[in-house]
Amino acid sequence: MSRAPVDLTAQDSLDVLRGVLGPIVAQGPIVRRPSMTARAERRQSDRRSAVVLDALRERCDGAPLVLRLGPRRLVILTEPDDVARVLDGSPEPFTPASREKVAALRQFQPDGVIVSSAAERRRRRPLNERTLASGQTVHPAGESVVEQVARIAAEITGTVRMSGLLDADMFAAAHWRLVRTVTLGEAAHNDERLTARLNALRRAGNWSYLRPVRRRLRAAFAEQVREHVERAEPGTLAAAGREAAAALAAQEPDAEGLFDVASQVPHWLFAFDAAGIATLRALAVVAARPRVSERVLDELASAGHGATVLPYARACVLESVRLWPTTLVVLRDSTEPTSWDGRTLPAGTGFAVVSSYSHRDRSRHDLGDRFVPEAWLDGRADADRALVPFSAGPAACAGRDVVLLTASHLLARIAGLGLDVDRGEHLAHDPLPRTVDHHGLRFRLGARADRSLGTAV
């Protein structure tokens, strides 16, 4: 049952800032800072955050928690019905274009759908949904996507065979090659400068409105993206975007400027990076648990190498995001005064869902700190409104399905290497740690390698 929002005391506010929001900001909400993610793992910052929020939720009987940050009012939601109300009410009266998000993302995607006005969003959202084939588990360009996944898996296989090692940096470099090719085509495959520019802009975005826009770098990055979009071959997301834009522009010729594919590409690249983090963490759990690994490999062997859905591998990726969310906090801003159980909050109030807390709330379900991919197969996870690995409601991630297709096939193929993960004893059994630094993950060829080598291609 919803309750009127409760104003936090000065001490409670300090506890939330230090124990909940501070670690999120320190790690980097737009691009992770390796030194701070390592520190977060050592301190298990998500566990500390849960202690703070558990105490406040119990004391306030589950009411939304109102935190004052100078003139800014931020409401932290801890109950699933409240989470569902805000996310179902997006983009109006709860817009995804929160003050902090707009200031951060203007660095590299000022015209992205996620930070668009309501009028702009009505055109840009359909462009994203058509291009990314929202709601289709296999994208129309799925064969090309899986072909590129197999190519990258083969590259990783070759590297691991030579060195016996796979670390986070090696994985990230390979994953970016995959993302650039799937999104922009062959000419972008080795365009590391594109990724370097994007990451530099994302690092600036970590500071939100505290950092001026790097306009020259943003312009150079945007021009580079546009050139790739114009020459992207069929089978890429950019080519699908060109087709979608042409179709939408034919229906609304006066709105043609809002069907600009190049302006949406930065967000696709940004989102795919998060998918890489989730895949790497899922791989760590798969490598640490032979029974899970066997099931992933058996599924791939049965499915073949085409663009088929891999339900269990897909569920492993979703479970990775549940356990260790890549979006650390889901933000919305109210566009009008909000009446909440007898209290009215002014327009411009921020609403926040702390994903790591919402996803592991043992008071509502038995998932908690356990690795349970089966929950994404039997409907339990989808029925829980507080589990939002790709957000939820009308503003949910339009690229969820193509991301999961890509990530699940990559996970299954790399699992075929039979890797052992360093410090795997922490992932081999439940309960799993609340915080896992993906930058620190390292894998080595293990005893199972002889059985599996070669299934990656």
Summary of the structure (lengths in Angstrom):
residues: 457
radius of gyration: 21.5
end to end distance: 51.4
largest distance: 65.5
contacts: 1567
relative contact order: 0.17
helix: 59%
strand: 9%
